[in-house]
Amino acid sequence: MNYFVVSICFLLWCVVQNNFVINEKIIPISPANRSKLKKMIDRDEDFKINIHAPVEDTQEVLESLDSLMRVEEIQRKVDEEECMGDKQRLLKVHKKRIQ
């Protein structure tokens, strides 16, 4: 029989029997890969994450938008008043230059 087929059969038998001996002499792999393989075989999961879609009430969204619009409207009025004040100041300066 082919050595590859025998090794695959042995590996599958070890996985099925759940007595997989991980030894560097038998299977030369690094410690990190060894721990990953052991976790994969044991099906040991460190943590689980439950992901779900965010739930937002339509009324809350509308209230948030309204408050945002009020803030933006106030900011627009302040900017407009500041611009008008600058225009008035420039107009006074030009009037003084003309006189």
Legacy VTK file of the C-alpha trace (Angstrom):
# vtk DataFile Version 3.0
C-alpha trace
ASCII
DATASET POLYDATA
POINTS 99 float
0.000 0.000 0.000
1.041 3.548 -0.543
2.594 5.290 2.477
0.368 8.360 1.914
-2.833 6.326 2.033
-1.722 4.554 5.191
-0.862 7.836 6.905
-4.226 9.362 5.951
-6.043 6.302 7.267
-4.085 6.487 10.523
-4.856 10.188 10.878
-8.570 9.636 10.301
-8.612 6.748 12.769
-6.962 8.961 15.405
-9.462 11.749 14.813
-12.411 9.362 15.011
-11.126 7.718 18.172
-10.320 11.175 19.616
-7.043 9.893 20.974
-4.870 11.972 18.726
-1.422 11.962 20.258
0.366 15.109 19.284
4.013 14.494 19.781
6.847 16.246 18.008
8.541 12.916 17.379
5.500 11.545 15.581
4.273 14.730 13.886
6.897 17.492 13.656
4.836 20.702 13.897
5.343 23.960 15.754
3.735 24.546 19.171
1.347 27.187 17.805
0.094 24.911 15.052
-0.110 22.064 17.554
-2.427 24.080 19.811
-4.555 25.124 16.826
-4.869 21.503 15.751
-5.758 20.410 19.264
-8.465 23.099 19.528
-9.829 22.094 16.137
-10.022 18.467 17.201
-11.488 19.174 20.639
-13.956 21.700 19.209
-13.023 23.950 22.097
-14.065 27.501 21.359
-12.741 30.383 23.416
-15.710 32.681 22.929
-18.810 33.206 20.834
-20.107 36.430 19.362
-23.812 36.895 18.777
-24.367 39.501 16.094
-27.772 41.037 15.470
-29.028 44.017 13.552
-29.448 47.245 15.536
-33.001 48.097 16.483
-34.073 51.732 16.196
-37.511 53.109 16.779
-38.797 55.334 13.977
-40.038 57.937 16.455
-36.597 58.154 18.103
-34.944 58.652 14.717
-37.395 61.411 13.791
-36.840 63.164 17.133
-33.077 62.958 16.662
-33.356 64.430 13.177
-35.599 67.232 14.442
-33.161 68.158 17.201
-30.292 68.064 14.719
-32.232 70.348 12.364
-32.892 72.800 15.229
-29.183 72.904 16.089
-28.226 73.424 12.440
-30.839 76.169 12.050
-29.476 77.985 15.112
-25.924 77.665 13.756
-27.058 79.011 10.364
-28.697 82.029 12.026
-25.562 82.743 14.069
-23.402 82.545 10.938
-25.824 84.795 9.055
-25.797 87.406 11.849
-21.998 87.277 11.963
-21.823 87.798 8.199
-24.240 90.744 8.387
-22.170 92.272 11.202
-19.007 91.948 9.078
-20.776 93.570 6.127
-21.983 96.466 8.301
-18.471 96.969 9.685
-16.958 96.995 6.174
-19.653 99.395 4.995
-18.839 101.799 7.858
-15.113 101.608 7.044
-15.753 102.435 3.372
-18.094 105.292 4.297
-15.370 106.818 6.509
-12.838 106.533 3.670
-15.188 108.327 1.299
-15.794 111.219 3.726
LINES 1 100
99 0 1 2 3 4 5 6 7 8 9 10 11 12 13 14 15 16 17 18 19 20 21 22 23 24 25 26 27 28 29 30 31 32 33 34 35 36 37 38 39 40 41 42 43 44 45 46 47 48 49 50 51 52 53 54 55 56 57 58 59 60 61 62 63 64 65 66 67 68 69 70 71 72 73 74 75 76 77 78 79 80 81 82 83 84 85 86 87 88 89 90 91 92 93 94 95 96 97 98
